[in-house]
Amino acid sequence: MSENKAKERKIIIGTVVSNRMDKTAVVQVQRRFAHPVFKKYVSKRVKYKVHDEKNDLNIGDTVRIVETRPLSRDKRWRLLEILERAAQD
């Protein structure tokens, strides 16, 4: 049972903040948690480089990404699905 748990890949949801690179997008993930000492809510943001094979992500899209093998120096995540498209002006 513990072997299966070790092989599960992390899946997270975030927002696309940049899509200027070829086949790569930058996804920002924000999480809120209570501070262990002060008990106030704190927001932390982390940016991940995500492999986007078809170059179909736009800024503002909400996406689900999955951890994968290293694809380049910084890229360790790939696109799983697009949950919500950003409103186009």
N, C-alpha and C positions, 0 to 999 in steps of 0.2 A: 504494500500500500504506500509506503514512503517513497518507493522508487517512482511510482506514477506521479506523485506530488512534485518531485524534483524535476520532472520533465515537462510540467505545465509551463506554458509561456505566459508572460505578463501581458495583459490587455488593458489599455487605458484609453480614455476619451479626452480629446483636446480640440483646440481651435487653430486653424491655419493662420499664421502671421506673416509668412513669406513664401513665395513660389517662384522666385526669380531664377533659381538654378535649374539645370536640365535634369529631369527625372528625380528631383529632390524638392521637398517642401519642409518648412520649419513649422512644427506644431508646438503650441504652448499649452501646458497642462497646469491648471490652478487647483490647489487643494487648500481647504480650510480646516483648522484643527484648534482645539483649546490649548493654550500655553500651559505647560505642566506646572509652573509655579504661580503665574499671575491669573490663570483661568480666563483670560481674555482670548477671543478668537483671533487667529493670525492667518494671513493668506501667504502662501508660498507659490511661486511660479517657476516652472522648469521648462526649458525649450529642448525639443528633440528634433534631430534631422531624420526625416522619414523618406523611404524610397517610394516614389510615385511613378510607376512604369509608364503610364499613359499620359502623364502631364495634364491631368484633368482636374486638379485641385485649384481652387481660387481662394483668395484671402477672405477670411471670415467663415469658411466652411467648418462645420463640426464633424470630426472624424473619429473613428475607432482605429487604433494602431496596435500592432502586436510586436513583441520583442523577437528578434531573429539573429542570425549569425552576423558578424561584422561584414558590412558591404563596402565600407571605405573607412577612412581614418575616424570619422565622426558618426557615420551612419550605422545605427544598430537596430532600427525599427523599420517596419514596412506597413503600408496602408492595408487595413483589413476591409473597411467599408466606409462610405460617406453617409453619415447619419442625417445631416441637414445642409442644404445648399445655402450660401449667403445670398441675400437679396441683391439683385443686380439693378443698378441705377440707370 
